[in-house]
Structure formats: C-alpha cells, structure tokens
Amino acid sequence: MKNRTSLLISGLLLLLITTGCDEDLTVFDVNGGQTLVAFASRTVNFPVVIDTQDELTLTVNVTTVSDVDRSFGFAIVEEQSSLGTSNYSFASNSVTIPAGSFTGAINLIGIDDENLDTDSKTLVLRMNEGSDFVTGPDLTINVFQVCPVPSDFFTGSYAIQQLSGSAPFGIGAGFNNQIVNISASGLFRNFEFIYGVGSFNSAYTMELELVCNTIRVNGFKTPNTGTLGCGSGSIGQSTAATPGSYDVFAGDDQILVRLRDFDPDSGCGPANQYTAELLFVKQ
C-alpha cells in the first residue's frame, strides 16, 4: 500500500488526500507542481456602517510560487447570493498573485442603501477553473448594516414625559412624572422606573434597544415588586408600529420612544393595548 502526504506551505494551506491501495495521491509541489487556488476562508462577515461605504479585503492563497505575476478570475454564484448589486462593487473580477508570493487580495466595497438592513444577505464567490490549476471551495460573505453607538449615548439621568396614550384600569399615564437612570450594555439601554405613579406604583426594569436609528422596546425585563396583570405573568410592552428614533450626531438631550403597552396583555385582553409616546429629557 502506498501512503503519501503533501506538505504545502507552512501556515498557509495544508492538504492531505488519502486514497485506497495502489492509488497515487495528488502531490502539490511549491516549485512547479499542481497549483491549488483557494480563498483563505469559507465564510466571512462584512458589517457595513449605515450610510457609508466600507472595504473588505479577501485573501486568496495559492500552493505554488512563480517568478512572474499570476492572475486568477473569480465570479459571483448568483443562485446562492441574495445581496443586491447596488450594495457591492469590485475593482476587478480577478486577483493577482505577485511574483514570489503565495497570496493575493480581492478588495470588496460594501455599500449601504435602502436595500441593506441589519439582517445579513449573502454574496457567494467562486474561483474560475483553469486548465493548469485546481480551485478550492466557494466563499460566502455575510453582508449586513451596522450602526455604531457611543457607549455613553442615551445614558445617565432622564426625566420621562408621557406625551400621549392612556392606560386602562385607572393607570392613566403609566410612565409619566419620574426621573430614571439609564445604563448601557452594548446597544441595550436599561432603567428602573415606577409603572403607574400614584396608582399601581409597580417597580419594573425596562429594556430598550438601539438598532440603526430606531428604538426597539423589549419591555419589562424584571418585575421588581411582583407581576401586574389580569392572569398569569405580567403585562409588557413592544415596539410601536411607528417606532421612536435617535440620531447619534444630533445628540441625546431628548429621545422619543414609542411603545405598545399591554403587549402582552397578561389576560387583560388585547382591546386594552394602546400606543404611548415617551419623551426622555436629559437632566
């Protein structure tokens, strides 16, 4: 039985092919042997900052060295890609491996527009085949929109003013007339407050999430003084049909949050759900 292994470039690419008895293996020789052309990764994440263009460098490896520059083409696998053509561009549809090198680079430009959001879309690339080399697996690029927020944005002491919406059962303006301290955990904002000042006086922890200029409401996260509702569990809140918004460049002196209260309704009935507008004013 013949057992052979091919040792490729240390730290670059290792390929071991095993076969049955009396069958030779494909041996890659860095000095003139069969050339393997392959992406350095199988999957890459590509976050693109909102309203900008970002660049991602994709590495392509080869298993042989040459004394001249070499160019290898690549193509988009359309049937496996969901990213729109308005959201990317390439300077070239080929990659150059410089003389004496085992690596080359493809520069991908990611473009944010109305077609890109926080849910990732895929762009799948495949190296073009050739008569004097073999190619490796496809590369899947997950492209999605991100919106960096300073860690101290919308944090600290805020007064809540309930601009609209009135809860049933005598709760009235359930979020009004109190000052809260908002803390940050990544894109999440949490604060303790009293729900129904002057009526139910129930202490809760609320969680908001900053997602690309909109404010998602994750609702009551902790019933600090027991549940509040008409059945099992506690009432909660969700993001209103028209959510509140923010702009990191405009500052955080005033932040408008829109939420759907009594969602879930804890057995009180969906008819009791209503939309509230809350203005947070920095103190």
MIDOSE-1310 file (N, C-alpha, C; in nm, 2 decimals, decimal comma, always signed):
residues 283
mknr	+0,09/-0,12/+0,00/+0,00/+0,00/+0,00/+0,09/+0,12/+0,00; +0,05/+0,22/-0,08/+0,12/+0,35/-0,09/+0,06/+0,45/+0,00; +0,13/+0,51/+0,09/+0,08/+0,62/+0,17/+0,17/+0,74/+0,15; +0,11/+0,85/+0,10/+0,19/+0,97/+0,07/+0,11/+1,09/+0,13
tsll	+0,18/+1,19/+0,17/+0,11/+1,31/+0,21/+0,18/+1,43/+0,14; +0,11/+1,53/+0,12/+0,17/+1,65/+0,06/+0,17/+1,76/+0,16; +0,29/+1,81/+0,19/+0,31/+1,92/+0,28/+0,31/+2,05/+0,20; +0,22/+2,13/+0,22/+0,21/+2,26/+0,15/+0,28/+2,36/+0,22
isgl	+0,24/+2,48/+0,21/+0,31/+2,60/+0,27/+0,28/+2,60/+0,41; +0,38/+2,61/+0,50/+0,36/+2,61/+0,64/+0,28/+2,74/+0,68; +0,18/+2,72/+0,75/+0,09/+2,83/+0,80/+0,00/+2,88/+0,69; +0,01/+2,83/+0,57/-0,08/+2,88/+0,46/-0,19/+2,78/+0,43
llll	-0,16/+2,66/+0,39/-0,26/+2,57/+0,34/-0,21/+2,43/+0,36; -0,28/+2,34/+0,42/-0,24/+2,20/+0,44/-0,34/+2,11/+0,37; -0,30/+2,03/+0,28/-0,39/+1,95/+0,21/-0,34/+1,80/+0,22; -0,43/+1,72/+0,27/-0,39/+1,58/+0,29/-0,50/+1,49/+0,22
ittg	-0,47/+1,42/+0,12/-0,57/+1,34/+0,05/-0,53/+1,19/+0,07; -0,62/+1,12/+0,11/-0,59/+0,97/+0,13/-0,67/+0,89/+0,02; -0,61/+0,79/-0,02/-0,67/+0,70/-0,13/-0,66/+0,56/-0,09; -0,72/+0,47/-0,17/-0,71/+0,33/-0,15/-0,58/+0,27/-0,19
cded	-0,57/+0,14/-0,18/-0,44/+0,07/-0,21/-0,40/+0,10/-0,36; -0,27/+0,11/-0,38/-0,21/+0,12/-0,51/-0,26/+0,24/-0,59; -0,32/+0,34/-0,52/-0,36/+0,46/-0,59/-0,27/+0,58/-0,54; -0,21/+0,65/-0,64/-0,12/+0,76/-0,60/-0,20/+0,88/-0,56
ltvf	-0,15/+0,96/-0,47/-0,21/+1,08/-0,42/-0,17/+1,20/-0,51; -0,25/+1,30/-0,51/-0,21/+1,43/-0,58/-0,12/+1,50/-0,49; +0,00/+1,52/-0,54/+0,11/+1,59/-0,46/+0,13/+1,73/-0,51; +0,12/+1,83/-0,42/+0,14/+1,97/-0,45/+0,28/+2,01/-0,42
dvng	+0,35/+2,05/-0,52/+0,49/+2,09/-0,51/+0,50/+2,24/-0,53; +0,55/+2,31/-0,43/+0,55/+2,46/-0,43/+0,64/+2,51/-0,55; +0,72/+2,43/-0,60/+0,81/+2,47/-0,71/+0,78/+2,40/-0,84; +0,66/+2,44/-0,89/+0,62/+2,39/-1,03/+0,53/+2,27/-1,03
gqtl	+0,47/+2,23/-0,91/+0,37/+2,13/-0,91/+0,24/+2,18/-0,94; +0,14/+2,10/-0,92/+0,00/+2,14/-0,95/-0,04/+2,25/-0,86; -0,10/+2,35/-0,91/-0,14/+2,47/-0,83/-0,28/+2,46/-0,78; -0,30/+2,48/-0,65/-0,44/+2,49/-0,59/-0,46/+2,64/-0,56
vafa	-0,57/+2,70/-0,61/-0,61/+2,83/-0,58/-0,73/+2,83/-0,50; -0,73/+2,90/-0,38/-0,84/+2,89/-0,29/-0,85/+3,01/-0,20; -0,98/+3,05/-0,16/-1,00/+3,15/-0,07/-0,94/+3,11/+0,07; -0,90/+3,20/+0,15/-0,84/+3,17/+0,28/-0,94/+3,13/+0,38
srtv	-1,07/+3,17/+0,35/-1,18/+3,13/+0,44/-1,30/+3,08/+0,37; -1,38/+3,01/+0,44/-1,51/+2,96/+0,37/-1,62/+3,06/+0,39; -1,62/+3,13/+0,51/-1,72/+3,22/+0,54/-1,66/+3,35/+0,61; -1,71/+3,47/+0,57/-1,67/+3,59/+0,62/-1,79/+3,68/+0,65
nfpv	-1,78/+3,75/+0,76/-1,89/+3,85/+0,80/-1,84/+3,99/+0,75; -1,93/+4,07/+0,70/-1,89/+4,20/+0,65/-1,99/+4,30/+0,69; -1,97/+4,36/+0,81/-2,06/+4,47/+0,86/-2,03/+4,60/+0,79; -2,14/+4,67/+0,74/-2,12/+4,79/+0,67/-2,19/+4,90/+0,75
vidt	-2,12/+5,00/+0,78/-2,17/+5,11/+0,87/-2,28/+5,19/+0,79; -2,39/+5,22/+0,86/-2,50/+5,28/+0,79/-2,46/+5,41/+0,72; -2,52/+5,43/+0,60/-2,50/+5,55/+0,52/-2,35/+5,57/+0,47; -2,27/+5,46/+0,47/-2,14/+5,47/+0,43/-2,10/+5,36/+0,33
qdel	-1,98/+5,37/+0,28/-1,92/+5,26/+0,20/-1,80/+5,20/+0,28; -1,79/+5,07/+0,30/-1,68/+5,01/+0,37/-1,61/+4,91/+0,28; -1,48/+4,89/+0,31/-1,40/+4,80/+0,23/-1,36/+4,68/+0,30; -1,36/+4,56/+0,24/-1,32/+4,43/+0,30/-1,22/+4,37/+0,21
tltv	-1,11/+4,33/+0,27/-1,00/+4,26/+0,19/-1,02/+4,11/+0,20; -1,03/+4,04/+0,09/-1,05/+3,90/+0,09/-0,92/+3,84/+0,04; -0,86/+3,74/+0,11/-0,73/+3,68/+0,08/-0,75/+3,55/+0,00; -0,67/+3,54/-0,11/-0,67/+3,42/-0,19/-0,53/+3,36/-0,18
nvtt	-0,52/+3,23/-0,15/-0,40/+3,16/-0,14/-0,37/+3,07/-0,26; -0,24/+3,05/-0,29/-0,20/+2,95/-0,39/-0,10/+2,86/-0,33; -0,08/+2,75/-0,39/+0,01/+2,65/-0,33/+0,15/+2,64/-0,40; +0,16/+2,72/-0,51/+0,29/+2,72/-0,58/+0,35/+2,86/-0,59
vsdv	+0,47/+2,88/-0,61/+0,54/+3,01/-0,62/+0,58/+3,02/-0,77; +0,58/+3,15/-0,82/+0,62/+3,17/-0,95/+0,71/+3,30/-0,96; +0,79/+3,31/-1,06/+0,88/+3,43/-1,07/+0,81/+3,54/-1,16; +0,68/+3,52/-1,19/+0,61/+3,62/-1,26/+0,47/+3,64/-1,19
drsf	+0,41/+3,75/-1,21/+0,27/+3,77/-1,15/+0,18/+3,68/-1,22; +0,08/+3,63/-1,14/-0,03/+3,54/-1,20/-0,16/+3,60/-1,16; -0,26/+3,59/-1,26/-0,39/+3,64/-1,24/-0,49/+3,53/-1,25; -0,59/+3,53/-1,15/-0,69/+3,42/-1,15/-0,83/+3,49/-1,14
gfai	-0,92/+3,45/-1,22/-1,05/+3,51/-1,22/-1,14/+3,45/-1,11; -1,25/+3,53/-1,08/-1,35/+3,48/-0,98/-1,48/+3,53/-1,03; -1,59/+3,46/-0,99/-1,72/+3,50/-1,03/-1,82/+3,49/-0,91; -1,93/+3,56/-0,92/-2,04/+3,56/-0,82/-2,13/+3,44/-0,85
veeq	-2,16/+3,36/-0,75/-2,26/+3,25/-0,77/-2,40/+3,31/-0,75; -2,46/+3,35/-0,86/-2,58/+3,42/-0,85/-2,69/+3,35/-0,77; -2,71/+3,22/-0,80/-2,82/+3,14/-0,75/-2,81/+3,12/-0,60; -2,69/+3,15/-0,54/-2,67/+3,13/-0,40/-2,65/+3,27/-0,33
sslg	-2,66/+3,38/-0,40/-2,64/+3,51/-0,34/-2,77/+3,59/-0,33; -2,79/+3,66/-0,22/-2,91/+3,74/-0,20/-2,88/+3,89/-0,19; -2,75/+3,93/-0,19/-2,71/+4,07/-0,18/-2,74/+4,14/-0,32; -2,80/+4,25/-0,31/-2,83/+4,33/-0,43/-2,71/+4,39/-0,50
tsny	-2,71/+4,41/-0,63/-2,60/+4,46/-0,70/-2,57/+4,61/-0,66; -2,66/+4,68/-0,60/-2,64/+4,81/-0,55/-2,56/+4,82/-0,42; -2,54/+4,70/-0,36/-2,47/+4,70/-0,23/-2,33/+4,65/-0,23; -2,27/+4,63/-0,35/-2,13/+4,59/-0,35/-2,07/+4,63/-0,49
sfas	-1,94/+4,64/-0,49/-1,86/+4,65/-0,61/-1,72/+4,60/-0,60; -1,66/+4,56/-0,71/-1,52/+4,51/-0,71/-1,44/+4,60/-0,81; -1,32/+4,62/-0,77/-1,23/+4,70/-0,87/-1,20/+4,61/-0,99; -1,20/+4,48/-0,97/-1,16/+4,39/-1,08/-1,23/+4,25/-1,05
nsvt	-1,25/+4,18/-1,15/-1,31/+4,04/-1,14/-1,20/+3,93/-1,14; -1,08/+3,97/-1,10/-0,96/+3,88/-1,09/-0,88/+3,92/-0,97; -0,79/+3,83/-0,93/-0,70/+3,85/-0,82/-0,56/+3,82/-0,88; -0,47/+3,91/-0,84/-0,33/+3,90/-0,88/-0,24/+3,84/-0,77
ipag	-0,17/+3,74/-0,80/-0,07/+3,68/-0,70/+0,07/+3,73/-0,75; +0,13/+3,82/-0,67/+0,26/+3,88/-0,72/+0,36/+3,77/-0,73; +0,46/+3,80/-0,81/+0,58/+3,71/-0,83/+0,64/+3,68/-0,69; +0,67/+3,56/-0,67/+0,74/+3,52/-0,54/+0,65/+3,51/-0,42
sftg	+0,51/+3,52/-0,44/+0,42/+3,53/-0,33/+0,32/+3,41/-0,34; +0,26/+3,38/-0,23/+0,16/+3,27/-0,22/+0,02/+3,33/-0,20; +0,01/+3,46/-0,19/-0,12/+3,52/-0,15/-0,15/+3,64/-0,24; -0,28/+3,67/-0,26/-0,32/+3,79/-0,33/-0,45/+3,84/-0,26
ainl	-0,50/+3,95/-0,30/-0,61/+4,02/-0,23/-0,72/+4,06/-0,33; -0,84/+4,04/-0,29/-0,96/+4,10/-0,36/-1,02/+4,21/-0,27; -1,04/+4,32/-0,32/-1,10/+4,43/-0,25/-1,25/+4,44/-0,28; -1,33/+4,42/-0,18/-1,47/+4,43/-0,20/-1,52/+4,55/-0,13
igid	-1,60/+4,63/-0,20/-1,66/+4,75/-0,14/-1,81/+4,72/-0,11; -1,85/+4,74/+0,02/-1,98/+4,73/+0,06/-2,05/+4,86/+0,07; -2,17/+4,87/+0,02/-2,24/+5,00/+0,00/-2,37/+4,99/+0,08; -2,40/+5,08/+0,17/-2,52/+5,08/+0,24/-2,62/+5,17/+0,17
denl	-2,74/+5,12/+0,15/-2,85/+5,20/+0,09/-2,98/+5,14/+0,15; -3,10/+5,18/+0,09/-3,22/+5,14/+0,14/-3,25/+4,99/+0,13; -3,16/+4,92/+0,05/-3,18/+4,77/+0,03/-3,10/+4,69/+0,13; -3,02/+4,76/+0,21/-2,94/+4,68/+0,31/-2,99/+4,72/+0,45
dtds	-3,01/+4,61/+0,54/-3,05/+4,63/+0,67/-2,97/+4,54/+0,77; -3,02/+4,53/+0,89/-2,94/+4,46/+0,99/-2,95/+4,30/+0,97; -3,04/+4,26/+0,89/-3,04/+4,11/+0,86/-2,94/+4,09/+0,74; -2,86/+3,99/+0,77/-2,75/+3,97/+0,67/-2,80/+3,91/+0,54
ktlv	-2,73/+3,95/+0,43/-2,75/+3,90/+0,30/-2,62/+3,84/+0,25; -2,63/+3,74/+0,16/-2,51/+3,67/+0,12/-2,46/+3,71/-0,02; -2,33/+3,70/-0,03/-2,26/+3,72/-0,16/-2,16/+3,60/-0,16; -2,19/+3,51/-0,26/-2,11/+3,39/-0,27/-2,01/+3,40/-0,39
lrmn	-1,88/+3,38/-0,37/-1,78/+3,39/-0,47/-1,72/+3,26/-0,50; -1,68/+3,24/-0,63/-1,62/+3,11/-0,67/-1,50/+3,14/-0,76; -1,39/+3,08/-0,74/-1,27/+3,10/-0,83/-1,30/+3,03/-0,96; -1,27/+3,09/-1,07/-1,29/+3,03/-1,20/-1,19/+2,92/-1,22
egsd	-1,24/+2,81/-1,28/-1,15/+2,70/-1,31/-1,05/+2,73/-1,43; -0,94/+2,65/-1,43/-0,85/+2,67/-1,54/-0,79/+2,53/-1,57; -0,71/+2,53/-1,68/-0,66/+2,40/-1,73/-0,53/+2,36/-1,66; -0,46/+2,46/-1,59/-0,33/+2,43/-1,53/-0,34/+2,45/-1,38
fvtg	-0,46/+2,46/-1,32/-0,47/+2,47/-1,17/-0,60/+2,42/-1,13; -0,62/+2,39/-1,00/-0,75/+2,35/-0,94/-0,79/+2,45/-0,84; -0,92/+2,46/-0,81/-0,97/+2,56/-0,72/-1,03/+2,50/-0,60; -1,04/+2,58/-0,49/-1,09/+2,54/-0,36/-1,24/+2,57/-0,35
pdlt	-1,29/+2,56/-0,23/-1,44/+2,58/-0,20/-1,48/+2,73/-0,22; -1,61/+2,75/-0,24/-1,66/+2,88/-0,26/-1,65/+2,96/-0,13; -1,66/+3,09/-0,14/-1,65/+3,18/-0,02/-1,79/+3,25/-0,01; -1,85/+3,24/+0,11/-1,98/+3,30/+0,15/-1,95/+3,42/+0,23
invf	-2,00/+3,54/+0,19/-1,98/+3,67/+0,26/-2,11/+3,71/+0,31; -2,13/+3,73/+0,44/-2,25/+3,77/+0,50/-2,24/+3,92/+0,52; -2,32/+4,00/+0,45/-2,32/+4,14/+0,45/-2,44/+4,20/+0,52; -2,42/+4,29/+0,62/-2,53/+4,35/+0,69/-2,49/+4,49/+0,74
qvcp	-2,60/+4,56/+0,77/-2,58/+4,70/+0,82/-2,56/+4,71/+0,97; -2,46/+4,79/+1,01/-2,44/+4,82/+1,15/-2,44/+4,97/+1,18; -2,48/+5,00/+1,30/-2,49/+5,14/+1,34/-2,42/+5,16/+1,47; -2,29/+5,19/+1,47/-2,22/+5,21/+1,60/-2,28/+5,32/+1,68
vpsd	-2,29/+5,30/+1,81/-2,34/+5,40/+1,91/-2,24/+5,42/+2,02; -2,20/+5,54/+2,05/-2,11/+5,56/+2,16/-2,16/+5,50/+2,29; -2,08/+5,45/+2,37/-2,12/+5,37/+2,49/-2,19/+5,46/+2,59; -2,17/+5,60/+2,58/-2,23/+5,69/+2,68/-2,36/+5,76/+2,62
fftg	-2,39/+5,72/+2,50/-2,51/+5,78/+2,43/-2,64/+5,73/+2,50; -2,73/+5,82/+2,53/-2,86/+5,79/+2,59/-2,84/+5,71/+2,72; -2,75/+5,76/+2,81/-2,73/+5,71/+2,94/-2,73/+5,82/+3,04; -2,75/+5,78/+3,17/-2,75/+5,88/+3,27/-2,89/+5,91/+3,32
syai	-2,91/+6,03/+3,37/-3,03/+6,07/+3,43/-3,13/+6,13/+3,33; -3,25/+6,08/+3,32/-3,35/+6,13/+3,23/-3,49/+6,15/+3,30; -3,56/+6,25/+3,27/-3,70/+6,27/+3,31/-3,79/+6,22/+3,20; -3,89/+6,14/+3,24/-3,98/+6,08/+3,14/-4,11/+6,17/+3,14
qqls	-4,14/+6,22/+3,02/-4,27/+6,29/+2,99/-4,35/+6,20/+2,90; -4,47/+6,16/+2,94/-4,56/+6,08/+2,86/-4,64/+6,18/+2,78; -4,62/+6,19/+2,64/-4,68/+6,28/+2,56/-4,82/+6,24/+2,51; -4,84/+6,11/+2,50/-4,97/+6,06/+2,45/-4,99/+5,92/+2,50
gsap	-5,12/+5,87/+2,50/-5,15/+5,74/+2,54/-5,20/+5,73/+2,68; -5,30/+5,66/+2,71/-5,35/+5,65/+2,85/-5,39/+5,50/+2,87; -5,34/+5,45/+2,98/-5,36/+5,31/+3,01/-5,50/+5,29/+3,07; -5,56/+5,17/+3,06/-5,69/+5,15/+3,13/-5,67/+5,12/+3,27
fgig	-5,78/+5,09/+3,34/-5,79/+5,05/+3,48/-5,73/+5,15/+3,57; -5,75/+5,28/+3,53/-5,70/+5,39/+3,62/-5,56/+5,41/+3,63; -5,48/+5,34/+3,54/-5,33/+5,36/+3,54/-5,30/+5,49/+3,48; -5,38/+5,54/+3,38/-5,35/+5,67/+3,32/-5,22/+5,67/+3,25
agfn	-5,15/+5,78/+3,27/-5,01/+5,80/+3,21/-4,91/+5,71/+3,29; -4,90/+5,59/+3,25/-4,83/+5,49/+3,34/-4,68/+5,52/+3,35; -4,62/+5,60/+3,26/-4,48/+5,62/+3,26/-4,44/+5,76/+3,30; -4,53/+5,84/+3,33/-4,51/+5,99/+3,34/-4,45/+6,03/+3,48
nqiv	-4,39/+6,15/+3,48/-4,35/+6,22/+3,60/-4,25/+6,14/+3,69; -4,14/+6,11/+3,63/-4,04/+6,04/+3,71/-3,90/+6,06/+3,64; -3,80/+6,05/+3,72/-3,66/+6,06/+3,68/-3,60/+5,92/+3,69; -3,54/+5,88/+3,58/-3,47/+5,74/+3,58/-3,33/+5,75/+3,55
nisa	-3,25/+5,65/+3,58/-3,11/+5,64/+3,55/-3,09/+5,53/+3,45; -3,05/+5,57/+3,33/-3,04/+5,47/+3,22/-2,89/+5,42/+3,21; -2,87/+5,29/+3,20/-2,74/+5,23/+3,19/-2,73/+5,16/+3,05; -2,61/+5,14/+3,01/-2,58/+5,08/+2,87/-2,52/+4,94/+2,89
sglf	-2,56/+4,85/+2,80/-2,49/+4,73/+2,78/-2,49/+4,70/+2,63; -2,38/+4,74/+2,56/-2,38/+4,73/+2,42/-2,48/+4,83/+2,36; -2,57/+4,78/+2,28/-2,68/+4,86/+2,22/-2,81/+4,86/+2,30; -2,80/+4,79/+2,42/-2,92/+4,79/+2,51/-2,92/+4,90/+2,61
rnfe	-3,03/+4,96/+2,64/-3,05/+5,06/+2,75/-3,15/+5,01/+2,85; -3,11/+5,01/+2,97/-3,20/+4,96/+3,08/-3,21/+5,06/+3,19; -3,33/+5,07/+3,25/-3,36/+5,16/+3,36/-3,47/+5,11/+3,45; -3,46/+5,14/+3,57/-3,57/+5,10/+3,67/-3,66/+5,22/+3,68
fiyg	-3,79/+5,19/+3,69/-3,89/+5,30/+3,69/-4,02/+5,25/+3,77; -4,11/+5,34/+3,80/-4,23/+5,31/+3,86/-4,34/+5,31/+3,75; -4,41/+5,20/+3,73/-4,53/+5,20/+3,64/-4,65/+5,24/+3,71; -4,71/+5,35/+3,66/-4,84/+5,40/+3,73/-4,82/+5,47/+3,85
vgsf	-4,74/+5,58/+3,84/-4,71/+5,66/+3,96/-4,85/+5,72/+4,01; -4,87/+5,70/+4,14/-5,00/+5,74/+4,20/-5,11/+5,65/+4,19; -5,09/+5,53/+4,12/-5,19/+5,43/+4,11/-5,14/+5,30/+4,15; -5,08/+5,22/+4,05/-5,03/+5,09/+4,08/-4,89/+5,10/+4,15
nsay	-4,81/+5,20/+4,12/-4,68/+5,22/+4,18/-4,60/+5,09/+4,18; -4,59/+5,02/+4,06/-4,52/+4,90/+4,04/-4,38/+4,92/+3,99; -4,28/+4,87/+4,06/-4,14/+4,89/+4,02/-4,10/+4,79/+3,91; -4,04/+4,83/+3,80/-4,00/+4,74/+3,69/-3,87/+4,79/+3,64
tmel	-3,80/+4,70/+3,56/-3,69/+4,73/+3,48/-3,73/+4,72/+3,34; -3,70/+4,83/+3,26/-3,74/+4,84/+3,12/-3,61/+4,82/+3,04; -3,62/+4,75/+2,92/-3,51/+4,74/+2,83/-3,55/+4,80/+2,69; -3,46/+4,88/+2,64/-3,47/+4,94/+2,51/-3,35/+4,89/+2,43
elvc	-3,36/+4,89/+2,30/-3,25/+4,85/+2,21/-3,24/+4,95/+2,10; -3,11/+5,00/+2,08/-3,09/+5,10/+1,97/-3,04/+5,02/+1,85; -3,12/+5,02/+1,74/-3,10/+4,95/+1,62/-3,11/+5,04/+1,50; -2,99/+5,09/+1,45/-2,98/+5,17/+1,33/-3,09/+5,28/+1,33
ntir	-3,08/+5,37/+1,42/-3,16/+5,49/+1,43/-3,30/+5,47/+1,47; -3,34/+5,35/+1,51/-3,47/+5,32/+1,56/-3,46/+5,26/+1,70; -3,56/+5,28/+1,78/-3,56/+5,23/+1,92/-3,66/+5,12/+1,94; -3,61/+5,00/+1,96/-3,69/+4,88/+1,98/-3,72/+4,87/+2,13
vngf	-3,84/+4,84/+2,16/-3,89/+4,83/+2,30/-3,90/+4,68/+2,34; -3,81/+4,63/+2,43/-3,82/+4,49/+2,47/-3,90/+4,48/+2,60; -3,95/+4,59/+2,65/-4,05/+4,58/+2,76/-3,99/+4,56/+2,89; -4,09/+4,52/+2,99/-4,05/+4,49/+3,13/-3,96/+4,37/+3,13
ktpn	-3,84/+4,38/+3,18/-3,75/+4,27/+3,19/-3,75/+4,21/+3,33; -3,78/+4,29/+3,43/-3,78/+4,24/+3,57/-3,89/+4,30/+3,64; -3,99/+4,22/+3,69/-4,09/+4,27/+3,78/-4,04/+4,28/+3,92; -3,99/+4,40/+3,95/-3,92/+4,41/+4,08/-4,01/+4,40/+4,20
tgtl	-4,14/+4,42/+4,19/-4,23/+4,41/+4,30/-4,35/+4,32/+4,27; -4,32/+4,21/+4,19/-4,43/+4,12/+4,16/-4,49/+4,15/+4,02; -4,58/+4,07/+3,98/-4,64/+4,08/+3,84/-4,76/+4,18/+3,85; -4,79/+4,23/+3,73/-4,91/+4,32/+3,72/-4,99/+4,27/+3,60
gcgs	-5,11/+4,23/+3,62/-5,18/+4,18/+3,50/-5,32/+4,12/+3,55; -5,39/+4,06/+3,45/-5,52/+4,00/+3,48/-5,52/+3,85/+3,48; -5,40/+3,79/+3,45/-5,39/+3,64/+3,45/-5,25/+3,61/+3,49; -5,19/+3,50/+3,43/-5,06/+3,46/+3,47/-4,96/+3,55/+3,40
gsig	-4,84/+3,57/+3,46/-4,74/+3,66/+3,41/-4,78/+3,80/+3,43; -4,71/+3,89/+3,36/-4,72/+4,03/+3,38/-4,75/+4,09/+3,24; -4,81/+4,21/+3,24/-4,82/+4,28/+3,12/-4,68/+4,32/+3,07; -4,67/+4,36/+2,94/-4,54/+4,40/+2,89/-4,56/+4,51/+2,79
qsta	-4,45/+4,53/+2,71/-4,46/+4,63/+2,61/-4,38/+4,58/+2,49; -4,41/+4,64/+2,37/-4,34/+4,61/+2,25/-4,32/+4,74/+2,17; -4,25/+4,72/+2,06/-4,22/+4,84/+1,98/-4,35/+4,88/+1,90; -4,38/+5,01/+1,90/-4,50/+5,06/+1,83/-4,48/+5,04/+1,68
atpg	-4,59/+5,05/+1,61/-4,59/+5,03/+1,46/-4,50/+5,14/+1,40; -4,50/+5,26/+1,45/-4,40/+5,36/+1,41/-4,31/+5,38/+1,53; -4,19/+5,32/+1,53/-4,10/+5,32/+1,65/-4,04/+5,46/+1,67; -3,99/+5,48/+1,79/-3,91/+5,60/+1,82/-3,78/+5,60/+1,74
sydv	-3,71/+5,71/+1,74/-3,59/+5,72/+1,67/-3,48/+5,80/+1,74; -3,36/+5,79/+1,70/-3,25/+5,86/+1,75/-3,15/+5,89/+1,65; -3,06/+5,99/+1,67/-2,95/+6,03/+1,58/-2,83/+6,06/+1,66; -2,73/+5,98/+1,65/-2,61/+6,00/+1,74/-2,54/+6,13/+1,71
fagd	-2,56/+6,18/+1,59/-2,50/+6,31/+1,55/-2,58/+6,43/+1,61; -2,71/+6,41/+1,63/-2,79/+6,52/+1,69/-2,78/+6,52/+1,84; -2,73/+6,42/+1,90/-2,71/+6,42/+2,05/-2,83/+6,35/+2,11; -2,82/+6,34/+2,25/-2,92/+6,26/+2,32/-2,98/+6,35/+2,43
dqil	-2,99/+6,48/+2,41/-3,06/+6,56/+2,51/-3,21/+6,52/+2,52; -3,27/+6,49/+2,41/-3,41/+6,44/+2,41/-3,42/+6,32/+2,32; -3,48/+6,22/+2,37/-3,50/+6,09/+2,29/-3,65/+6,06/+2,30; -3,71/+6,03/+2,18/-3,85/+6,00/+2,18/-3,87/+5,85/+2,16
vrlr	-3,94/+5,78/+2,25/-3,97/+5,64/+2,25/-4,12/+5,62/+2,23; -4,15/+5,53/+2,13/-4,29/+5,49/+2,11/-4,30/+5,35/+2,14; -4,40/+5,31/+2,22/-4,42/+5,17/+2,26/-4,57/+5,13/+2,26; -4,59/+5,01/+2,25/-4,72/+4,95/+2,26/-4,74/+4,89/+2,40
dfdp	-4,82/+4,95/+2,48/-4,84/+4,90/+2,62/-4,94/+4,79/+2,62; -4,94/+4,71/+2,73/-5,02/+4,59/+2,74/-5,00/+4,49/+2,63; -4,88/+4,48/+2,58/-4,84/+4,38/+2,48/-4,72/+4,31/+2,52; -4,73/+4,19/+2,58/-4,85/+4,11/+2,60/-4,94/+4,16/+2,71
dsgc	-5,07/+4,12/+2,70/-5,17/+4,18/+2,79/-5,20/+4,11/+2,92; -5,13/+3,99/+2,94/-5,15/+3,91/+3,06/-5,29/+3,89/+3,10; -5,37/+3,85/+3,00/-5,51/+3,81/+3,02/-5,61/+3,93/+3,03; -5,56/+4,05/+3,02/-5,65/+4,17/+3,03/-5,72/+4,19/+2,90
gpan	-5,68/+4,13/+2,79/-5,75/+4,15/+2,67/-5,68/+4,24/+2,58; -5,66/+4,21/+2,45/-5,59/+4,29/+2,35/-5,66/+4,43/+2,33; -5,78/+4,44/+2,37/-5,85/+4,57/+2,35/-5,79/+4,68/+2,44; -5,72/+4,64/+2,54/-5,66/+4,73/+2,64/-5,52/+4,78/+2,59
qyta	-5,48/+4,73/+2,48/-5,35/+4,78/+2,43/-5,36/+4,92/+2,37; -5,26/+5,00/+2,38/-5,26/+5,13/+2,33/-5,11/+5,17/+2,31; -5,09/+5,28/+2,22/-4,96/+5,33/+2,19/-4,93/+5,45/+2,28; -4,81/+5,45/+2,33/-4,77/+5,57/+2,42/-4,64/+5,63/+2,36
ellf	-4,64/+5,76/+2,36/-4,52/+5,83/+2,33/-4,45/+5,89/+2,45; -4,32/+5,85/+2,47/-4,25/+5,89/+2,59/-4,13/+5,98/+2,54; -4,12/+6,09/+2,60/-4,01/+6,18/+2,57/-3,91/+6,18/+2,69; -3,79/+6,13/+2,66/-3,68/+6,13/+2,77/-3,60/+6,26/+2,76
vkq	-3,60/+6,33/+2,86/-3,53/+6,46/+2,86/-3,41/+6,45/+2,96; -3,29/+6,47/+2,91/-3,17/+6,46/+2,99/-3,16/+6,56/+3,10; -3,12/+6,52/+3,22/-3,11/+6,61/+3,33/-2,97/+6,66/+3,36
